[in-house]
Amino acid sequence: MAASLVRLHFHDCFVQGCDGSILLDDTPTMTGEKLARNNNQSVRGFEVVDDAKAEVESICPGVVSCADIVAVAARDASVAVGGPSWTVKLGRRDSTSASRNLANANLPSFTDSLESLISLFDSKGLSARDMVALSGSHTIGQARCLTFRGRIYDNASDIDAGFATTRRRQCPATGGDGNLAPLDLVTPNSFDNNYFKNLIKKKGLLQSDQVLFSGGSTDSIVNEYSRSPSTFSSDFASAMVKMGDIDPLTGSQGEIRRRCNVVN
């Protein structure tokens, strides 16, 4: 679940800030984020958060927010697969609402251009360097055929032909939308810098991965991370701390949910 837990924190923070809004189920009066375009059938890890919440509630009820649990789980997930650790700031509170429309507008898409990605991350207070470092979380995890079919079948100049052929085996031109492929074909379960080495070889799985190394302004950062695992590791940790700082609810704002999927 490591990749999914890192992604859960990311998809929480980019919509209304790091407020646990992604965890809320739809209600008759609120359309939440779970079924948003870039969450539906792909965001996972809710049970892990629920289990952690139940344990914490049994020891000190009403103190630790679901938003903080998601933030800590993302850090622990990184460490579990050999990635960096960082000090997670605590004290976020939970939202009392969620928004599918905001999720659809604020989460990046696998077809986004480099300019779109830079602009979106900038709107959240994250630099282009932060964006490239955070994209490096694609050193672990998998993507659905639906998200990379266009890239492996369009015979463009920015994809290695052999790589495209290999990926077509598990991702037919029609059907098989849910078939999975690793985002990093070399070491799919280890947190390392192979993701960036893959981009230089035109072996990024998603279009939104490959645009980071396609003759644009971020090529130099990809080169740097491909040469220095330690630079990538420390930049990733710093960027995760910055991401965890996006618009938190503090003080008397929001609440501490008793159960993460419903408002008190």
C-alpha positions in Angstrom: 0.0 0.0 0.0 3.0 2.3 0.2 2.5 4.1 -3.1 -1.3 4.5 -2.4 -0.7 6.0 1.0 1.7 8.6 -0.4 -0.8 9.4 -3.1 -3.7 9.7 -0.6 -1.9 12.4 1.2 -1.1 14.2 -2.1 -4.7 14.0 -3.3 -5.9 15.2 0.1 -3.6 18.2 0.3 -4.3 19.5 -3.2 -8.1 19.7 -2.6 -9.0 22.2 0.1 -5.6 21.7 1.8 -4.5 18.8 4.0 -7.8 18.4 5.8 -8.9 14.8 5.4 -11.6 15.8 2.9 -10.7 13.0 0.6 -11.8 10.5 3.3 -15.4 11.6 3.5 -18.1 9.5 1.9 -20.8 11.1 -0.3 -24.0 12.1 1.5 -27.4 13.1 0.2 -26.3 16.8 0.6 -22.6 16.5 -0.2 -20.8 15.2 -3.3 -17.4 14.2 -2.0 -14.0 13.5 -3.6 -13.8 9.7 -3.6 -15.5 9.5 -7.1 -13.7 12.4 -8.6 -12.1 11.8 -12.0 -8.6 11.2 -10.7 -9.7 9.3 -7.6 -12.4 7.0 -8.8 -11.2 3.3 -8.9 -7.6 4.4 -8.2 -7.3 6.0 -4.8 -6.8 3.4 -2.0 -5.6 3.2 1.6 -8.8 4.2 3.3 -8.9 1.0 5.4 -5.3 1.6 6.6 -6.3 5.1 7.8 -9.5 3.7 9.4 -7.5 1.0 11.3 -4.9 3.5 12.5 -7.7 5.9 13.6 -9.5 3.1 15.6 -6.2 2.3 17.4 -5.6 6.0 18.2 -9.2 6.6 19.3 -9.0 3.7 21.7 -6.0 5.3 23.5 -6.8 9.0 23.3 -10.2 9.7 21.8 -10.9 13.0 20.0 -7.3 14.2 19.9 -5.6 13.0 16.6 -7.2 14.1 13.3 -7.7 11.9 10.3 -5.7 14.5 8.3 -2.7 14.0 10.6 -3.0 10.2 10.3 -2.9 10.5 6.5 0.2 12.7 6.7 2.0 10.3 9.1 1.0 7.3 7.0 2.6 8.8 3.9 5.9 9.4 5.7 5.9 5.8 7.2 5.0 4.4 3.8 8.1 6.1 2.3 10.3 4.7 5.0 8.8 1.2 4.6 10.0 1.0 1.0 13.4 2.4 1.6 12.6 6.1 1.0 13.5 9.1 3.1 12.0 10.0 6.4 10.9 13.5 7.5 9.4 15.2 10.6 5.7 15.4 10.1 4.1 18.5 11.5 1.0 17.7 13.5 -2.0 19.7 14.6 -4.1 19.6 11.4 -7.9 19.4 11.9 -10.5 17.7 9.8 -12.8 19.4 7.3 -16.6 19.1 7.7 -17.0 19.1 3.9 -15.5 17.8 0.7 -15.9 18.7 -3.0 -15.9 16.6 -6.1 -15.8 19.8 -8.3 -12.7 21.0 -6.5 -11.0 17.6 -6.8 -11.7 17.6 -10.5 -10.2 21.1 -10.9 -7.2 20.7 -8.6 -5.8 17.2 -9.2 -3.3 16.8 -12.0 -4.1 14.6 -14.9 -1.9 12.0 -16.6 -2.2 14.0 -19.9 -1.1 17.4 -18.3 1.6 19.4 -20.1 4.7 20.6 -18.2 3.3 24.1 -18.2 0.0 22.9 -16.6 1.9 20.9 -13.9 4.2 23.8 -13.1 1.2 26.2 -12.8 -0.9 23.8 -10.7 1.9 23.2 -8.2 2.8 26.9 -8.1 -0.9 27.6 -7.1 -0.3 25.4 -4.1 3.0 27.2 -3.2 5.2 24.4 -4.6 8.1 25.2 -7.0 8.9 23.4 -10.3 11.7 21.6 -8.4 9.2 20.5 -5.7 6.9 19.2 -8.5 9.7 17.1 -10.1 10.8 15.8 -6.7 7.2 14.8 -5.8 6.7 13.2 -9.2 9.6 10.9 -8.2 7.2 9.1 -5.9 6.3 7.3 -9.1 9.4 5.2 -8.4 6.9 3.0 -6.7 3.3 2.0 -7.5 1.3 1.2 -10.5 -0.9 2.8 -13.1 -4.0 1.6 -15.0 -3.9 0.9 -18.7 -6.5 3.6 -19.2 -3.9 6.2 -18.1 -1.0 5.2 -20.4 -2.8 3.7 -23.4 -2.6 6.8 -25.5 1.2 7.2 -24.9 2.1 3.6 -25.8 0.0 3.6 -29.0 0.7 7.0 -30.5 4.2 6.2 -31.8 5.5 9.6 -30.7 9.2 10.5 -30.6 9.2 10.8 -26.8 8.8 7.0 -26.1 11.3 4.2 -26.4 9.9 1.8 -29.0 10.8 -1.4 -27.2 9.3 0.0 -24.0 6.0 0.8 -25.8 5.9 -2.7 -27.3 6.4 -4.3 -23.8 3.7 -2.2 -22.3 1.2 -3.0 -25.1 1.3 -6.7 -24.1 -0.7 -6.0 -20.9 -2.6 -3.0 -22.2 -4.7 -3.6 -25.4 -5.8 -0.8 -27.6 -9.4 -1.5 -26.5 -10.5 -3.1 -23.2 -8.4 -4.0 -20.2 -8.7 -0.4 -18.8 -7.9 -1.7 -15.3 -4.8 -3.7 -16.2 -1.9 -2.5 -14.1 1.7 -1.7 -15.0 4.5 -0.5 -12.7 5.4 3.2 -13.0 9.1 2.3 -12.6 9.8 -0.8 -14.7 13.2 -1.4 -13.2 12.6 -1.5 -9.4 8.8 -1.1 -8.9 8.8 -1.7 -5.2 11.9 0.2 -4.1 12.1 3.9 -3.5 15.1 5.0 -5.5 16.0 7.4 -8.4 15.4 4.9 -11.2 12.3 6.8 -12.2 14.5 9.7 -13.4 16.9 7.4 -15.2 13.8 5.9 -17.0 12.7 9.4 -18.1 16.1 10.1 -19.7 15.7 6.8 -21.6 12.2 7.8 -22.8 10.6 5.1 -20.6 8.3 7.2 -18.5 4.9 5.4 -18.3 2.6 8.4 -18.1 2.6 11.3 -20.5 2.8 13.5 -17.3 5.9 11.7 -16.3 7.7 12.0 -19.6 7.0 15.8 -20.0 9.4 16.3 -17.1 12.2 15.3 -19.5 11.2 16.4 -23.0 13.4 19.4 -23.8 11.8 21.7 -21.3 12.7 23.7 -18.3 12.8 20.7 -15.9 15.3 18.5 -17.9 18.2 19.7 -15.7 16.4 18.7 -12.5 15.7 15.2 -13.9 19.4 14.9 -14.9 20.5 16.0 -11.4 18.2 13.5 -9.6 19.3 10.7 -12.0 22.9 11.3 -11.0 22.4 11.9 -7.3 20.0 9.7 -5.3 20.8 11.6 -2.1 19.8 15.0 -3.7 16.5 13.5 -4.8 15.9 11.9 -1.5 16.4 15.1 0.5 14.5 17.2 -2.0 11.6 14.7 -1.9 11.4 14.9 1.9 11.5 18.7 1.9 8.8 18.9 -0.7 6.6 16.5 1.3 6.9 18.7 4.3 5.9 21.7 2.1 3.0 19.8 0.7 1.8 18.9 4.1 1.6 22.6 4.9 -1.0 23.4 2.3 -3.9 25.3 3.9 -4.3 23.2 7.1 -7.3 23.8 9.4 -6.0 24.7 12.9 -7.2 26.0 16.2 -11.0 25.9 16.3 -11.4 25.4 12.5 -12.9 22.1 11.4 -13.1 19.3 13.9 -11.5 16.1 15.0 -13.6 13.4 13.3 -14.5 10.3 15.4 -14.6 8.2 12.2 -12.7 9.3 9.1 -15.4 8.8 6.5 -18.1 10.8 8.2 -18.5 14.2 9.8 -19.2 14.1 13.5 
